[in-house]
């Protein structure tokens, strides 16, 4: 029998690729061979970004499946074409890839580890008698909500098209109250895209039943009632490159490392870090309000501005802003976020509250100012502000804008009140203990590796 060989298949979006790449790198350290599958366009973006690094190890083979997708600009946005080809064309291409690998002289595929959004990946594994395992990149609570979608419909919480029918609910008496509008699959874009994604979700919601292992990037301390509600879901987080003393891989953008040297020149716990992930879009007015708030804060800040985050800002405005903040502000198009959040100069994190960013902020003891955009981010904001109490939310005005005054006021409250720092440092300690030898995440991961090798 050959060595364990895992075919890893993420949904081709930034927030899905990075944690599965991190998990792959952890598996490699235990002698597991990895073939990591991306769509052709995302594969190019990942490999281009990795060209600036030393690579991801000889045991990870990055491959692509041609789906006819083109990416003229580096973008993390969901499109109807992407959802359709991932649902209908990608299964055939992945099946062909497995046949090709298994017909070669190398190690045969022994396990498929995939995003549970891709039910077809679990079906392929079962059909080909390959071990099936699922990894969910968001919170365990969102995983449980997603897999229980039929019960949500039967209980009258949502309609058959995903429209909320009740304002809030509880899955169990011990779980926090969930605002129905904060379920990830209810906030996924415009109406047509929302309908397409919801239909796709309904088709795929039983994928975890096919998987022999269902893993997630969380810990028992973060969501204790959820893991009690569904014991099949096992936490192995936090999955961070720093935990294995390595570099992050899987980014769609090249990281601008100049920001680390700039951070070295700042005072401890002085810098506001602002980053909105790979999908958040801000209109011109909102972006200018953010810029003015940072200027008015009189604090040093590191601002990440993706090329596609907003409509083209007037060149004169942008130059004037950069000139005014040159002595205390630094702007990059993409940052090495885990290294940034681990830097001693960081005071707080203005974040879209994606789950990866949430885990990274907690693991580095950084309090949050929450600016959610879509999907599960509103749910994560609720945990940050109301359950864990490690951050503050922002309120929009009657025009739907978060004003400069609101941002400045909440920043001052966050940074002047020591309770947020104390709470996040306490949570950091408990979360990181889970990955130490003998910790719950450590043991779950160890047992998973043993299953792969059996």
C-alpha positions as CSV (number, residue, x, y, z in Angstrom):
1,X,0.0,0.0,0.0
2,X,1.3,3.5,-0.8
3,X,1.6,6.5,1.4
4,X,-1.6,8.5,2.4
5,X,-2.4,10.9,-0.5
6,X,-5.2,13.5,0.1
7,X,-6.9,15.4,-2.6
8,X,-7.9,18.8,-1.1
9,X,-10.7,20.7,-2.9
10,X,-11.8,24.1,-1.6
11,X,-14.6,26.2,-2.9
12,X,-12.6,28.7,-5.1
13,X,-12.9,31.8,-2.9
14,X,-10.2,33.4,-0.8
15,X,-11.7,32.7,2.6
16,X,-12.1,29.0,1.7
17,X,-8.7,28.5,0.1
18,X,-6.4,29.9,2.8
19,X,-7.6,27.7,5.8
20,X,-7.6,24.5,3.6
21,X,-4.1,25.4,2.5
22,X,-3.1,25.9,6.1
23,X,-4.6,22.5,7.0
24,X,-2.8,20.9,4.1
25,X,0.5,22.3,5.4
26,X,-0.2,20.9,8.8
27,X,-0.9,17.5,7.3
28,X,2.4,17.6,5.3
29,X,4.3,17.9,8.5
30,X,2.9,14.5,9.4
31,X,4.0,12.8,6.2
32,X,0.8,13.2,4.3
33,X,1.0,13.8,0.6
34,X,-1.4,16.6,-0.7
35,X,-2.7,17.4,-4.1
36,X,-4.5,20.8,-3.8
37,X,-7.1,21.5,-6.5
38,X,-8.1,25.0,-7.6
39,X,-10.0,26.4,-10.6
40,X,-7.7,27.5,-13.4
41,X,-8.0,31.3,-12.6
42,X,-7.5,30.9,-8.8
43,X,-4.6,28.5,-9.3
44,X,-2.8,31.2,-11.3
45,X,-3.5,33.8,-8.6
46,X,-2.2,31.5,-5.9
47,X,0.9,30.5,-7.7
48,X,1.7,34.1,-8.7
49,X,1.4,35.2,-5.1
50,X,3.6,32.2,-4.0
51,X,6.3,33.2,-6.4
52,X,7.4,35.8,-3.8
53,X,7.9,33.1,-1.2
54,X,9.8,29.9,-0.8
55,X,6.9,27.7,-1.8
56,X,4.6,25.4,0.2
57,X,6.6,22.2,0.5
58,X,7.5,19.4,-1.8
59,X,4.6,17.2,-0.6
60,X,1.9,19.7,-1.7
61,X,1.2,19.5,-5.4
62,X,-0.8,22.5,-6.6
63,X,-3.0,21.6,-9.6
64,X,-5.9,23.3,-11.5
65,X,-8.9,22.0,-13.4
66,X,-9.7,24.0,-16.5
67,X,-13.2,25.4,-16.3
68,X,-13.0,28.2,-18.8
69,X,-13.0,30.9,-16.1
70,X,-11.0,34.1,-16.8
71,X,-9.9,36.6,-14.3
72,X,-8.8,39.8,-16.1
73,X,-8.4,41.5,-12.8
74,X,-7.5,40.0,-9.5
75,X,-10.8,39.8,-7.7
76,X,-12.4,37.8,-4.9
77,X,-16.0,38.5,-6.0
78,X,-18.5,35.7,-6.4
79,X,-20.1,35.5,-9.9
80,X,-23.0,33.4,-11.3
81,X,-20.7,31.7,-13.7
82,X,-18.3,30.7,-10.9
83,X,-21.1,29.1,-8.9
84,X,-22.5,27.3,-12.0
85,X,-19.3,25.8,-13.2
86,X,-18.2,24.7,-9.7
87,X,-21.6,23.0,-9.3
88,X,-21.9,21.3,-12.7
89,X,-18.5,21.2,-14.6
90,X,-16.0,20.9,-11.8
91,X,-17.2,17.5,-10.6
92,X,-16.4,15.9,-14.0
93,X,-13.0,17.5,-14.2
94,X,-12.1,16.4,-10.7
95,X,-13.2,12.9,-11.5
96,X,-11.0,12.9,-14.5
97,X,-8.1,14.2,-12.4
98,X,-8.5,11.3,-9.9
99,X,-8.5,8.8,-12.7
100,X,-5.3,10.3,-14.1
101,X,-3.5,10.3,-10.7
102,X,-4.6,6.7,-9.8
103,X,-3.5,5.4,-13.2
104,X,0.0,6.8,-12.7
105,X,2.9,5.1,-10.9
106,X,2.6,7.5,-7.9
107,X,0.6,7.2,-4.7
108,X,-3.1,6.7,-5.3
109,X,-5.7,9.1,-3.8
110,X,-6.7,7.7,-0.4
111,X,-8.8,10.5,0.9
112,X,-10.8,13.5,-0.5
113,X,-10.8,16.5,1.9
114,X,-13.3,19.1,0.6
115,X,-15.4,22.0,1.5
116,X,-18.8,20.7,2.5
117,X,-20.4,23.2,0.1
118,X,-19.1,20.8,-2.6
119,X,-21.4,17.8,-1.9
120,X,-20.3,16.3,-5.2
121,X,-16.8,15.8,-3.8
122,X,-18.1,13.6,-1.0
123,X,-20.2,11.7,-3.6
124,X,-17.1,11.1,-5.8
125,X,-15.2,9.8,-2.7
126,X,-18.0,7.4,-1.8
127,X,-18.4,6.2,-5.4
128,X,-14.7,5.5,-5.8
129,X,-14.3,4.1,-2.3
130,X,-12.0,6.8,-1.2
131,X,-12.1,8.1,2.4
132,X,-14.4,11.2,2.6
133,X,-13.7,14.1,4.9
134,X,-15.1,17.6,5.1
135,X,-13.6,20.9,6.3
136,X,-15.7,23.9,7.0
137,X,-14.0,27.3,6.8
138,X,-16.5,29.3,8.8
139,X,-17.8,28.9,12.4
140,X,-19.2,25.6,13.6
141,X,-22.5,27.3,14.3
142,X,-22.9,28.3,10.6
143,X,-22.0,24.7,9.7
144,X,-24.8,23.4,11.9
145,X,-27.2,25.9,10.5
146,X,-26.3,25.0,6.9
147,X,-26.7,21.3,7.4
148,X,-30.0,21.8,9.2
149,X,-31.6,24.0,6.5
150,X,-34.5,21.6,6.0
151,X,-35.4,21.9,9.7
152,X,-35.2,25.7,9.5
153,X,-37.8,25.5,6.7
154,X,-40.0,23.0,8.5
155,X,-39.9,25.0,11.7
156,X,-41.0,28.1,9.8
157,X,-37.8,30.0,10.5
158,X,-37.1,30.6,6.8
159,X,-39.2,30.2,3.7
160,X,-38.4,27.6,0.9
161,X,-36.5,30.3,-1.0
162,X,-34.4,31.3,2.1
163,X,-36.5,34.3,3.0
164,X,-36.5,34.9,6.8
165,X,-40.0,34.3,8.4
166,X,-38.9,34.7,12.0
167,X,-36.7,37.5,13.3
168,X,-34.7,35.3,15.6
169,X,-34.5,31.7,17.0
170,X,-32.4,29.3,19.1
171,X,-31.2,25.9,17.8
172,X,-31.0,24.7,21.4
173,X,-31.6,26.3,24.9
174,X,-27.9,26.6,25.5
175,X,-26.9,28.2,22.2
176,X,-27.0,32.0,21.7
177,X,-30.0,33.5,20.1
178,X,-29.5,33.7,16.3
179,X,-30.8,36.6,14.3
180,X,-32.3,34.9,11.2
181,X,-31.0,37.6,8.9
182,X,-27.5,36.8,10.1
183,X,-27.5,33.2,8.8
184,X,-24.7,33.1,6.2
185,X,-26.7,31.9,3.3
186,X,-29.3,34.7,3.6
187,X,-26.8,37.5,3.0
188,X,-24.9,36.5,-0.1
189,X,-25.4,39.2,-2.6
190,X,-28.1,40.5,-5.0
191,X,-31.4,38.7,-5.4
192,X,-30.4,36.6,-8.4
193,X,-27.1,35.6,-6.9
194,X,-28.8,34.9,-3.5
195,X,-31.4,32.6,-5.2
196,X,-28.7,30.7,-7.1
197,X,-26.6,30.2,-4.0
198,X,-29.5,29.2,-1.8
199,X,-30.6,26.6,-4.4
200,X,-27.0,25.3,-4.5
201,X,-27.0,25.1,-0.8
202,X,-30.2,23.1,-0.6
203,X,-28.7,20.6,-3.0
204,X,-25.6,20.2,-1.0
205,X,-26.7,20.6,2.6
206,X,-26.4,16.9,3.4
207,X,-22.7,16.6,2.4
208,X,-21.6,16.2,6.0
209,X,-23.7,13.1,6.3
210,X,-21.5,11.5,3.6
211,X,-18.2,12.6,5.3
212,X,-16.6,10.3,7.8
213,X,-14.9,13.3,9.4
214,X,-16.3,16.9,9.6
215,X,-13.6,19.4,10.7
216,X,-13.7,23.1,11.3
217,X,-11.4,26.0,12.2
218,X,-12.7,26.7,15.6
219,X,-12.3,25.6,19.2
220,X,-14.6,24.2,22.0
221,X,-14.0,27.4,24.0
222,X,-15.4,29.6,21.2
223,X,-18.6,27.7,20.5
224,X,-19.2,25.2,23.3
225,X,-23.0,24.8,22.9
226,X,-22.7,24.2,19.1
227,X,-20.3,21.3,19.5
228,X,-22.5,19.8,22.2
229,X,-25.5,20.2,19.8
230,X,-23.7,18.4,16.9
231,X,-20.8,16.2,18.3
232,X,-19.9,15.1,14.7
233,X,-18.4,18.5,14.0
234,X,-14.8,18.5,15.4
235,X,-12.7,21.7,16.0
236,X,-9.0,21.6,15.0
237,X,-8.3,25.4,15.2
238,X,-7.0,27.9,15.3
239,X,-5.2,27.0,12.0
240,X,-2.4,29.6,11.8
241,X,0.9,29.6,10.0
242,X,2.6,30.9,13.2
243,X,1.5,27.8,15.0
244,X,3.8,25.7,12.8
245,X,6.4,28.5,12.4
246,X,5.7,28.9,8.7
247,X,4.3,31.3,6.2
248,X,0.8,31.7,5.1
249,X,0.0,30.3,1.6
250,X,-3.1,30.4,-0.6
251,X,-3.5,34.2,-1.0
252,X,-4.9,35.5,-4.3
253,X,-2.8,38.7,-3.9
254,X,0.9,39.3,-3.4
255,X,1.6,40.5,0.1
256,X,3.3,43.9,0.6
257,X,5.9,43.2,3.2
258,X,7.0,46.9,3.5
259,X,4.2,47.3,6.1
260,X,6.1,45.1,8.5
261,X,9.2,47.4,8.5
262,X,6.8,50.4,8.9
263,X,5.2,48.7,11.9
264,X,8.6,48.2,13.4
265,X,8.9,51.9,13.7
266,X,5.7,52.4,15.6
267,X,5.0,52.4,19.4
268,X,3.6,49.3,21.0
269,X,-0.2,49.0,20.8
270,X,-0.5,52.2,18.9
271,X,-1.6,51.2,15.3
272,X,-5.1,50.8,14.0
273,X,-5.1,48.0,11.4
274,X,-7.8,48.2,8.8
275,X,-8.6,45.3,6.4
276,X,-11.8,44.1,4.9
277,X,-10.9,40.8,3.4
278,X,-11.3,39.7,-0.3
279,X,-14.9,40.5,-1.0
280,X,-16.0,43.7,0.8
281,X,-16.9,46.6,-1.5
282,X,-17.1,50.3,-0.3
283,X,-18.7,53.0,-2.4
284,X,-16.8,56.2,-2.8
285,X,-18.6,58.1,-0.1
286,X,-18.1,55.4,2.4
287,X,-14.4,55.0,1.6
288,X,-13.9,58.8,2.1
289,X,-15.7,58.7,5.4
290,X,-13.4,55.9,6.5
291,X,-10.3,57.9,5.3
292,X,-11.4,61.0,7.2
293,X,-12.1,59.0,10.4
294,X,-8.5,57.6,10.3
295,X,-7.2,61.1,9.6
296,X,-9.2,62.6,12.5
297,X,-8.1,59.8,14.9
298,X,-4.6,61.2,15.2
299,X,-3.3,57.7,15.6
300,X,-1.0,55.7,13.3
301,X,-2.9,53.3,11.0
302,X,-2.2,50.6,8.5
303,X,-4.9,50.5,5.8
304,X,-5.3,47.7,3.2
305,X,-6.9,48.9,0.0
306,X,-7.5,46.1,-2.6
307,X,-7.5,47.3,-6.2
308,X,-11.2,46.4,-6.5
309,X,-12.5,47.6,-3.1
310,X,-14.1,50.8,-4.3
311,X,-14.9,52.8,-7.4
312,X,-11.8,54.7,-8.7
313,X,-11.1,57.4,-6.2
314,X,-10.3,60.8,-7.6
315,X,-6.5,61.0,-8.0
316,X,-6.3,64.4,-6.5
317,X,-8.3,63.3,-3.4
318,X,-6.1,60.2,-2.9
319,X,-2.9,62.1,-3.3
320,X,-4.1,64.8,-0.9
321,X,-5.1,62.1,1.7
322,X,-1.8,60.3,1.4
323,X,0.2,63.6,1.7
324,X,-1.7,64.5,4.9
325,X,-1.3,61.2,6.6
326,X,2.2,60.4,5.3
327,X,3.9,60.7,8.7
328,X,1.5,58.3,10.5
329,X,-0.4,56.2,7.9
330,X,0.7,53.4,5.7
331,X,-1.4,52.0,2.8
332,X,-0.9,48.7,1.0
333,X,-3.0,46.7,-1.5
334,X,-2.6,43.4,0.5
335,X,-0.9,42.6,3.8
336,X,0.6,39.5,5.4
337,X,-2.3,39.6,7.9
338,X,-1.2,37.0,10.4
339,X,2.2,38.7,10.8
340,X,0.6,42.1,11.0
341,X,-1.8,41.0,13.8
342,X,1.0,39.4,15.7
343,X,3.1,42.6,15.6
344,X,3.4,44.3,19.0
345,X,2.5,47.7,17.6
346,X,-1.1,46.7,16.7
347,X,-3.7,48.2,19.0
348,X,-7.0,47.1,17.3
349,X,-8.4,45.6,14.1
350,X,-11.2,47.3,12.0
351,X,-12.4,44.2,10.3
352,X,-15.2,42.8,8.0
353,X,-15.3,39.9,10.6
354,X,-14.7,37.1,8.2
355,X,-14.1,33.9,10.1
356,X,-10.4,33.6,9.2
357,X,-9.8,37.2,10.3
358,X,-11.8,36.6,13.5
359,X,-9.7,33.6,14.4
360,X,-6.5,35.5,13.6
361,X,-7.5,38.5,15.6
362,X,-8.4,36.4,18.7
363,X,-5.3,34.3,18.4
364,X,-3.2,37.4,18.6
365,X,-5.2,39.1,21.4
366,X,-6.4,42.0,19.2
367,X,-9.8,43.7,19.9
368,X,-12.2,44.4,17.0
369,X,-14.1,47.3,15.5
370,X,-16.7,45.4,13.4
371,X,-17.6,46.3,9.9
372,X,-19.4,43.2,8.4
373,X,-20.3,43.1,4.8
374,X,-22.2,39.9,3.9
375,X,-22.5,36.1,4.5
376,X,-21.6,34.9,8.0
377,X,-19.9,38.2,9.0
378,X,-22.9,39.6,10.8
379,X,-23.1,36.4,12.8
380,X,-19.4,36.7,13.7
381,X,-19.9,40.3,14.7
382,X,-22.6,39.2,17.2
383,X,-20.2,36.7,18.7
384,X,-17.4,39.4,18.9
385,X,-19.6,42.1,20.5
386,X,-22.2,40.3,22.5
387,X,-20.9,36.8,23.3
388,X,-17.2,37.1,23.7
389,X,-17.3,40.9,24.3
390,X,-14.0,41.6,22.6
391,X,-15.1,44.4,20.3
392,X,-17.6,47.0,19.2
393,X,-20.0,47.3,16.3
394,X,-20.6,50.3,14.1
395,X,-24.0,52.0,13.3
396,X,-25.0,53.4,10.0
397,X,-26.8,56.7,9.6
398,X,-30.2,57.2,7.8
399,X,-28.4,57.1,4.4
400,X,-26.7,53.7,5.2
401,X,-23.3,55.3,5.7
402,X,-21.0,54.7,8.7
403,X,-19.9,58.3,9.3
404,X,-16.4,59.5,10.2
405,X,-17.8,60.7,13.6
406,X,-19.2,57.2,14.3
407,X,-15.9,55.5,13.5
408,X,-13.9,58.0,15.5
409,X,-16.2,57.7,18.5
410,X,-16.2,53.9,18.5
411,X,-12.4,53.8,18.1
412,X,-11.9,56.0,21.1
413,X,-14.3,53.8,23.2
414,X,-12.6,50.6,22.1
415,X,-9.0,51.8,22.8
416,X,-9.8,53.7,26.0
417,X,-11.7,50.9,27.7
418,X,-9.3,48.2,28.9
419,X,-12.0,45.6,29.3
420,X,-11.9,44.7,25.6
421,X,-8.2,44.1,25.7
422,X,-8.5,42.0,28.9
423,X,-11.3,39.9,27.4
424,X,-9.5,39.2,24.2
425,X,-6.3,38.3,26.0
426,X,-8.2,35.8,28.1
427,X,-9.9,34.3,25.1
428,X,-6.5,34.1,23.3
429,X,-5.0,32.1,26.1
430,X,-7.9,29.6,26.1
431,X,-8.0,29.3,22.3
432,X,-4.2,28.7,22.0
433,X,-4.3,26.1,24.7
434,X,-6.5,24.0,22.5
435,X,-3.7,23.4,20.0
436,X,-1.0,22.6,22.6
437,X,-0.1,19.0,23.2
438,X,-3.0,17.4,25.0
439,X,-5.5,20.2,24.0
440,X,-8.8,19.4,22.4
441,X,-7.9,20.7,18.9
442,X,-4.5,19.0,19.1
443,X,-6.1,15.7,19.9
444,X,-8.8,16.0,17.2
445,X,-6.2,16.7,14.6
446,X,-3.9,13.9,15.8
447,X,-6.8,11.4,15.6
448,X,-7.6,12.6,12.1
449,X,-4.0,12.0,10.9
450,X,-4.1,8.5,12.4
451,X,-7.3,7.9,10.5
452,X,-5.7,9.1,7.2
453,X,-2.8,6.7,7.8
454,X,-4.9,3.7,8.8
